[in-house]
Amino acid sequence: MFPVNWKDEPQEHDYPAAADYLELLATTEVVEAVLADLRTAPIVYKKAKDILRAAGLELLSAENPHVRRDLVKINNRKSLSPILLVRGDFRAGVPLVIADGYHRVCAIHWADENIAIPAKIAALPRHPAHR
């Protein structure tokens, strides 16, 4: 397997894709706050195996069409977009959320679970009752 190439920043269309998913989990107000946080968050690097564990998600098959597409991109040395994450809270049993990039995480895991994936991580805004 070749080294993975990464874009410097997530692509602009990754943010609306993240919003579409997050709107299934939270109000528009919360989603807007998370997206604002994601846009300004620095890039950090996390391993695929740790991201999947923190999110409590299953590794998708390498035969999944979206995972396979990303594996082909890796083999063709095309750059992948960093992923967008929302921090969980293990104290409250809240898992990490992969807002955008689940298929990329799975593809990287198949390539090498120890590859560091660039990501932006946002915090959930505090619930008004907890302020």
Summary of the structure (lengths in Angstrom):
residues: 131
radius of gyration: 14.7
end to end distance: 48.2
largest distance: 49.6
contacts: 367
relative contact order: 0.25
helix: 44%
strand: 18%
